[in-house]
Every structure is written in structure tokens, then in C-alpha cells.
Amino acid sequence: MSKLERQSFANVWDAIADTPEEAANLTLRSELMDEIEAIIKKNGWTQAEAAKRCGVTQPRINDLLRGRISRFSIDALVNIAAALGRKVRVSLEDAA
């Protein structure tokens, strides 16, 4: 029987992504989704109200609130943030 090697990752996306590029993309999308969800919850909007403000459909907001990350591109999330009057900024750091 072989011994399993224990690995440590900075976040879940580093653990499940096939490449560092994919992990970076998933991390950014996840962070954007979290921020948009926080705005929706802070304002107490229903999904229908949030959808109207974001310029998307209610099922699209439902997907966002349920964390269905594969259904959102970075572009789509930036557009939603802009519709909410937010500016998205990205910073680059050295990879660990």
C-alpha cells in the first residue's frame, strides 16, 4: 500500500485547477462573485430587483448567488459590477 502525500494550497482553486492560469482565473471570478453578492445582500434586494439593477435576468442572479462559477466569465462579472456603479481594479503580485 502506498503512502498518500499531503499537499497544501493557498486556496481551493489552486487545488482543483489543472494549471496556475486556470486557478488565477477561478480565483478572480470567485472574488468578483463574492463582492457582487455582498452588494446585493447589503442592499436587501430580491433576486428580481438585483437582476434589474445588474442588467441581467433573475435566473442569472440565482446562478451568481448559488456560486455557479462556471457560468460566468470575468467580462460578465465586470459588466455586472459596472452596472452596480462599481469599478473593478486588478493588481498583479509575484507568484509564490
C-alpha positions in Angstrom: 0.0 0.0 0.0 1.4 3.4 -1.0 1.5 6.3 1.4 -0.5 9.4 0.4 1.4 12.6 0.2 -0.2 15.6 1.9 -0.3 18.8 -0.1 -1.0 22.3 0.9 -2.6 25.0 -1.3 -3.2 28.7 -0.9 -6.9 28.3 -1.9 -9.3 25.7 -3.2 -8.8 26.8 -6.8 -5.1 26.1 -6.7 -6.0 22.6 -5.5 -8.6 21.8 -8.2 -7.4 23.7 -11.2 -5.3 22.0 -13.9 -3.0 25.0 -14.4 -1.9 28.1 -12.5 -3.6 30.2 -15.1 -6.9 28.4 -14.6 -6.6 28.8 -10.8 -5.9 32.5 -11.2 -9.0 32.9 -13.4 -11.2 31.0 -11.0 -9.9 33.0 -8.0 -10.6 36.3 -9.7 -14.1 35.2 -10.8 -14.8 33.9 -7.3 -13.7 37.2 -5.7 -15.9 39.2 -8.1 -18.9 37.0 -7.4 -18.4 37.3 -3.6 -18.2 41.1 -3.9 -21.4 41.3 -6.1 -23.2 39.0 -3.7 -22.2 41.2 -0.8 -23.6 44.3 -2.5 -26.9 42.5 -3.2 -27.2 41.3 0.4 -26.2 44.6 1.9 -28.9 46.4 0.0 -31.5 43.7 0.8 -32.5 43.3 -2.9 -34.6 40.4 -4.1 -33.2 38.4 -6.9 -35.6 40.2 -9.3 -34.6 43.6 -8.1 -30.9 42.7 -8.2 -31.3 41.4 -11.8 -32.9 44.6 -12.9 -30.1 46.7 -11.4 -27.4 44.4 -12.8 -29.0 44.3 -16.3 -29.3 40.5 -16.3 -32.1 38.0 -15.7 -33.3 36.7 -12.3 -32.0 33.2 -13.1 -28.6 34.7 -13.8 -28.6 36.3 -10.4 -29.7 33.0 -8.9 -26.7 31.3 -10.6 -24.4 34.0 -9.1 -25.8 33.7 -5.6 -25.5 29.9 -5.7 -21.8 30.2 -6.7 -22.1 28.6 -10.1 -18.8 30.0 -11.2 -18.6 28.1 -14.5 -21.5 30.1 -15.8 -19.7 33.5 -15.5 -16.7 34.9 -17.4 -14.6 37.7 -15.9 -16.1 40.0 -18.6 -19.6 39.2 -17.5 -18.8 39.8 -13.8 -17.1 43.1 -14.6 -20.2 44.2 -16.6 -22.4 43.3 -13.6 -20.2 45.3 -11.2 -20.2 48.3 -13.6 -24.0 48.2 -13.7 -23.9 48.4 -9.9 -21.8 51.5 -10.2 -18.6 49.8 -9.2 -15.1 50.0 -10.7 -13.1 46.8 -10.9 -9.4 47.0 -10.3 -6.9 44.2 -10.7 -3.4 44.1 -9.2 -0.6 41.8 -10.0 1.6 40.1 -7.4 4.6 37.8 -7.7 3.5 34.2 -7.7 4.6 32.3 -4.6 
